Amino acid sequence: MQHRKRQITLKQRMGLCLAAFFAAFAMQLTLNGYQSRAVQAVQDAQMGSFNAISRFQGRAGELPLGEQRAGGDH
């Protein structure tokens, strides 16, 4: 009994390459979306803390009305 090798035609190879390309592209888009959401959530949390600290420092550093900071224009 003789086994024959199955030949893949050029059209089938092209189809497989295109399918692999689009599958990889879809996976890349999915991963990119997930990473951007995950990173954005962390950055939002960090910036929330940063903004809260900045607001506190801004209030703590305010001078009473009519006073100027040293070195400012007189």
Phi, psi and omega in degrees: 000126184255129179269133177260138174285136178276123180270135176263129182285164179299320179297319179293320177298316179297318178297318178295319179296317178296318179297316179296319180299311182291327176295316178295321179296316178297319178296319179297316178297319179296312179297320180298316178297317179297314181296318181295322177293318181294314180293320181296322179297317179294316180295322178297318179296316180294318181291329176298316178294318181297316180295322178296317178296318180297319179296318179297313181295324178296317179290319182292332183267002181288145177259152176300156181302141177091343178267149178242156177286151177298138179087357180280173178288134181253000000 
